[in-house]
Amino acid sequence: MASSVSQQAYNEAVTKLESETGTATAAQLATVADEILSVAGLLRAQPRLRRALTDPSRPSADRGELLRSLLTSKLAAATVATLVSLASGRFSRPADLLDATERLGVEVVLRSAEKAGKLADVEDELFRFGQIVGGSAELAVTLSDPGAPAGRRAKLVEDLLKGKSQPATVRLVEVALEGFGGRGFEASLTRLVELTAAKRDREVAYVTVAKPLGDADEQALSGKLAEIYGRPVSLQVVVDPAIIGGVRVRVGSDLYDGTILRRLNAAKQAFAK
């Protein structure tokens, strides 16, 4: 959702969502999330419907009623009201409506996890699953292949995660399989980790070290980064002996590389000149 117009439509739908689900339980929110994401799947498969729902020549009330006619009696009233609000907004392009619907579904998944007190677990599980995928070329290719049957990839994720991860984690990995916001699978997982951290009002710091950090070192690093960024920081730590020593930290587009490997490479380049 690059444009301010599309963002406004999304924000108005979030406000509607809050009014419709203010007292909902975690389980009820999970149901609404599944329903919204199922509509995202419909929009992904039906470009003509996306165009009809974002036609600027069509009054907003008509666009909202078109979607209402398709969803009423099939989905929960809260889901229908939220999505009608979304479709009644203005979007710069049809793809923005799909992105907004996906993002709205993710927002409700995160609210469900927050209600259950499991947001921190979900963030960590998403990151760890991304590390598992990144460490297995075969698994990465299988899950990232858009030509592979979606059902087979979803079944593989379920086999890997069910009973070992939070339901919200499994649902978000399924969202990543569809290419969240037009991204590849691994990039989708990274974005979902960041959105989960943001829901906890935290920045994500990706930390690479040669050996595991002790609790005191983690707390010190987290505290220093919190001072720099003005908000709590969630550390996601990867142990990589190849860096030899030191630490590499990435927060958003900021990279701090104090590893011995970087210094050795810099020295080699200096001597090669």
N, C-alpha and C positions, 0 to 999 in steps of 0.2 A: 504494500500500500504506500506508494511513493508520494502521492499527492495529498495536500491538506484537505481537499474535498472528500476523498475516500476515507481519510483518517477521521474526519468529523462524523461521517456515517457510522463508522465503527464505534466511536466513542458514545454516540447516542444509543446504539444497540447495547453497549455494556451497561449504560445507565438503566435501560429497560430491563436487562437481565437482572440487575441488582434488585429492582423493584419487584420482579416476578419470583425471585428465588431467595429473598432475604432470610426466610426462616427454614429453608430446605436443609435436610440432613445430607451427610456425605454421600449416602447411597442414592438419594434423590438427585443430587447434583451430578453424580456419575451417569445416571440415566439420561439427564438432559444433555450432558456432554456427548454421550453416544449418539443421541438423536441429532444433535447439531452436526457432528462429524459425518453422520450418514447422509445428511443433506449436502455437505461439502462433497461427498463422493458422487452424489447425483449431479451436482453442478459441474464437477470435473468431467463426467461422462456426457454431459448434455450442453455443448457450446451454444446451441440455439436458445436454450433456456437462459443461460447466462446473458446472452445478448438481449433477450426480451426483458429481463429483470433490471437491465442497466440502460435501456433505451431512453436517451434524454428527451425524446419527443413525447414520451408517455408520462402522464401525470404520476406523481409519487404514490398517490392513493391507489391507482390502478395497478402499479407494480406490486405494491404490498398485497392487494387483494388477489392478484394472480398467484402469488406464493401461498397465501392463506387457503385458496381453493385446492391447492395440491396437497397441503399438509394437514388441514383440519380433519379430525377423527382418526388420523394415523399417528400423530405425535402428541405429547403432553401439551397442555394449554400454555405453560410457561415457555416451552420451546417455540411453539408457533408464534406467540406474541413477540418474542425476542427476534426471531428471524423475519417476521413481517416488518418490524421496526428497521432491521438492517436493509431489507429490500426496498424500503420506502426512501432510503437515503440516496444521495447522488454518488456515483462512482466515475472516475476518469476513464476507466476501461473495464470491459467485462471480467478480465482476469483479476481485477482488484476485488470484485465481489467474492470470488472463490477464495482468495487470500484472506479476506476479512472473515469469511465463514469458518475457515480452518482455524484462524487465530482465535476466534470466539470459542470454538470447541475446545481448543487447548486451554484457554482461560478458565473454562468451567471444569476441565480435568484438574487443573491446579487448585481451584477453589475446593473441589471435592477432597483432594489430598490435604489441603490446609485444614479443612474442617475435621478431618480424621487425625490431624497432628502428625502427618507423615511427609511433609514437604522436604525436609532435610534428607530423609531416606530416599525419596524419589530423585532428588538432585544427584546424590551419590551413586545411586544405581544406574542412572542414565549415563553418567560419566564412566563408570566402571564397564558398562556394556560397550560403550564406544571404544574403550581401551582393548577389550576382548576382540571386537571386530577389527580394529586397526592392527592387532597382532596376528591376525589370521587372514592371509591373502585369499584363501578359498572362501571363507565366510564373508569377507568384504565383497568379493565379486558376486557371490550368490545373492546377498541382501541388497546390493546396489544395482543389480541388473533389472532395468525396467521392462525388459522383454520376458523375464521369468514370470510365471503365473503368480499373481498377487496372493492367491490363496495358499500356495505352497510356501512362499516367503513368510507369510503371517503364521503359518503352522510351525515353521522352523523357529520363529521368535517365541511362540507360545511354548514349544518344547524346551527351549533354552531358559526361559524366564518364569514360567508358571510355577507357583509354589515356592519360588526363590526370591521374588521381587514383589513390590507393591502392585496392586491392580492398575494404579495410575501410571506406573512405570511401563507396564506392558502396553497400555493404551497409547502412551506417547511414542513408544518405539514403533507401534503400528502406524501412527501418524507420520513418523520419519520415513517409513517404507514408501509412503505415497509421494515423498519429496516435498516436505513442508515449505511452503512459500516458494516453490520452484527450485529448491536446493537439492543437491545430491544427498544420499542417505547419511553419510558421516557428518556432512555440514549441517544437516537437519538436526542430528543428535546434539551437536555442539550448541546450536541455537536454542534448543529446548532446555539444555542444561542452564543456559544463561537466563532464559525466561523464568525457570524455576527459582533460580537464585534471586532474580529481581522481585519475584513474588514474596521472597523473604527479606526484601529491602537490602540485598547484598550485591556486591560486585563478585565476579568469579576471577580468581587468580589461578592460572595453570602453572604449576611449579614442577620443575624437573630437577632431581637431585641424584647424586651417585649412590647414596644409601639412605634408608628411611630416616626421616627427621624425628627427633624426640619430641615429646609433648611440649617441653619448654621452648624448643626452637620453633615449633609450629606456632605457638602462642605469640612469640616475639615477632615472627615474620608477619603473622596476621595483624598484630597491633600496629606495626610499622606501615603496612599497606593501608590499613584503615585511616591512619593519619594523613597519608598522601591523597587518598581518594575521598575522604570525608564521609565515609559510610562503612559499615562492617564488610569484611571480605571473607568469602568462602574459598578455602584452599582446596584445590584438586591436585593431588600430588602423584607424580609418576617417578618411579625409580629407574634410572638408566645408568648403569655403571660406565657406559661409553664416554660420559662427560668427564670422568675421572674424579672430579671434585668441584666444589663451588655450587652455585645454584643459578638456574634460569627461571625467570618469572615473566609470564605474559598476562596482561590485563587489557582486554580489548585490543586496540592496535599498538599498545605500549609494550615494548620488550626490554627487559633488563637481563643481560647475559653476563654473569660473573663466573662462568665455568672455566675450569682449567683448560678444557678442550678448546674453548674460544681463544684463550690467551696463547696456547700452543700454535693454533692455526695462524693467529696474527703474527706470531714470531716467525713462523715459516715463511709467510708472505713477505715479511720485512727482509729476511735474509736472501730471499729469491730475487730481490730487486737489484 
